Amino acid sequence: MSITAILLIALALAVDAFAVALAAGACLPCVGPRQTFRLTWHFGLFQAGMTIIGWAVGLTFRALIESFDHWLAFALLLAVGGHMIREALSDHPDQCAPTDPTRGWSLVMLSLATSIDALAVGLSFALLQLNIWLPALLIGLVAALLTGVGLHLGRLLKSTNRLGTAIEVGGGLILITIGLNILHSHGVF
């Protein structure tokens, strides 16, 4: 898989983190270096870590599913991309959390919630027999970068609905397109 494809996947996966950071930035009374570090570090770490965990699980079962692994990789990317689009288009109440989302259990839960998609992508990487270390690093770095940008952009904009929705839909479409490209590279069409 090319670096460009990996970066597109990383961007698509980071969309959830960006959207959450955008909302957090809009809700927090002020965004300082500590909040920026906590959110970017955790979101990046969880994205990279979940990618590696998914890859490790995929390696365990790869021999059993080699004959249809490209279909499974496509299905996972389609499911993740479709989920992202569905979530983006569903109604979300525009409310700020009563607590600081860059601290405590809120931070852990948000980190986990925004990185679940990376687990499925890591599984896809194992099925495609890709080395995980560079993709996981890039996925983590892109997630951290977009989290920081989202946090500060949210603080500036204080209105996240339209921008966040468009970005999440775009990320979902990127994942679906990459899944279709996997099928194409295996001669399906």
Buried (B, 14 or more C-beta within 10 A) or exposed (E): BEEEBBBBBBBBBBBBBBBBBBBBBBBBEEBEEEBBEBBBBBBBBBBBBBBBBBBEBBBEBBEEBEEEBBBBBBBBBBBBBBBBBEBBEEEBEEEEEEEBBBEEEBBEEBBEEBBBBBBBBBBBBBBBEBEBEEBBBBBBBBBBBBBBBBBBBBBEBEEBEEBBBEBBBBBBBBBBBBBBBBBEEBEEE
